[in-house]
Amino acid sequence: MNDFLKNLGLILVVIAAIVLVLSYFMGWNNINGVQFGAFGAMIVGVVLYIILNKKFQ
C-alpha cells in the first residue's frame, strides 16, 4: 500500500498529461474547463508526489 501511495502523485500527473494530449487530438482546445482541470491535476500531482515521498522515506 505504501508503494501505491508513494506513486499516487505520479499517476495523477500521467493521467492529466494523457487528458491534455487527448484533448488536443479530439479538438477540445477551446474548452477551458478541460485544460485548467488537467493543469490543476498536474500541479496537485506534483505537490502530492513530493509530500508523500518525503513522508514515506
Residue pairs with C-beta under 8 A, 6 or more apart in sequence:
2 56
5 52
5 56
6 52
6 53
6 56
7 49
8 48
8 49
8 52
9 44
9 45
9 46
9 47
9 48
9 49
9 50
9 51
9 52
10 45
10 49
11 45
12 41
12 42
12 44
12 45
12 48
12 49
13 41
13 42
13 45
13 46
13 49
15 41
16 38
16 39
16 41
16 42
16 45
17 38
17 42
19 34
19 37
19 38
19 41
20 35
20 38
20 39
22 28
23 29
23 31
23 34
23 35
23 38
28 34
28 35
29 35
